[in-house]
Amino acid sequence: MLQPERIAGLPLVEAKDISMRFSETDVIDRVSLSIHEKEIVTLIGPNGSGKTTLVRIILGLQAPSAGRVTWRKYARIGYVPQNFHVDETLPLTVRRLLRLSASHRKDHSITVLEEAGAAHTIDQPVQSLSGGELRRVLLARALLREPDLLVLDEPTSGVDVAGQAELYDLIKNIRDQHSCGVLLVSHNLHLVMAATDHVMCINHHVCCEGHPEAVSQAPEYLALFGAQAAKTLAVYTHEHDHHHDVTGHPVQDHNHGHNHDGASHG
């Protein structure tokens, strides 16, 4: 599947024709993906669709059966895992957790915590944090690396709906302030659709991809998630006088019509 260039310049990372086979099962079949600076790309798909495996391959934690991953030279990665468990008996404060992380400048911990909206947690035990506080602390921990790319696996796991919306706003703000790329993996379709630049829907292969509005209307997306589920999504609802071209970029439409044709189908 050929993809038009969404953003000029070399991507931070490019995965080309990635396949992964376990025993006789194709977990991933010829999936290609690229992420540029200042771009939020979201992977969506049902459980067992290959999202986590694809992320592990991109991060270099797992070798693909076929295909290749190419990183921009010297690119730094900040990673927020879906699950993060600390033994209840371990005396670990947020301050200590950040100090144990990648090397960073003096007093940088409080800076990244403030940016993540979690400065008040710095002397609290990690085990005492709420779901939302923990996600913000883990995001701050990833920011210590001053990443070119943030990889966030289910970044709102264990967070209530109101907190989820706030976290997605925070992620967008971090992208804007740091000019970093972001790779999101999520099941929160109704929130993710409004918080991303490019959506890739996979179910072992690429079902459809493109601008979020276009993907929400794609037959492959509707077949995978169901028309009724799709109707409940709050998909990028705003008043505007443009539509989007095949790359997802806005195109002025003086007739004020909506013509979202940005999904490419696999």
Secondary structure, DSSP 8 states (H G I E B T S, - for coil): -----SSSS--SEEEEEEEEEETTEEEEEEEEEEE-TT-EEEEE--TTSSHHHHHHHHTTSS--SEEEEEE-TT--EEEE-S-----TTS--BHHHHHHTSS---TTHHHHHHHHHT-GGGTTSBGGG--HHHHHHHHHHHHHTT--SEEEEESTTTT--HHHHHHHHHHHHHHHHHH--EEEEE-S-HHHHTTS-SEEEEESSSEEEEESHHHHHH-HHHHHHH-HHHHHT---S----SEEE-TTS-EEE-TT--------EE-
